[in-house]
């Protein structure tokens, strides 16, 4: 058994935008869990850690961790919220999903 990895944009120089992106993906993850669709979002999982403990919000800091979690996923769902096409971190996750032959679904 595995899970769906939910990719979404996160980093933005404005902390309010990061907070809004967190809430958008948390809402989607909530819907997944209610439907008993087991999913993982690095944004939902790590946003609090970044804010509370001052961990860097930039994708470079999280890349190895995110790739480790993505490697165990059965599918990669890209949440197309504002900023998804410009997201450096999301683009890197997408490249990694293609490299690992993980099916990609756009939501």
Secondary structure, 3 states (H helix, E strand, C coil): CCCEEEECCCCCCCHHHHHHHHHHHHHHHHHHHHCCCCEEEHHHHHHHHHHHHCCCCCHHHHHHHHHHHHHCCCEEEECCCCCCCCCHHHHHHHHHHHHCCCEEEEC
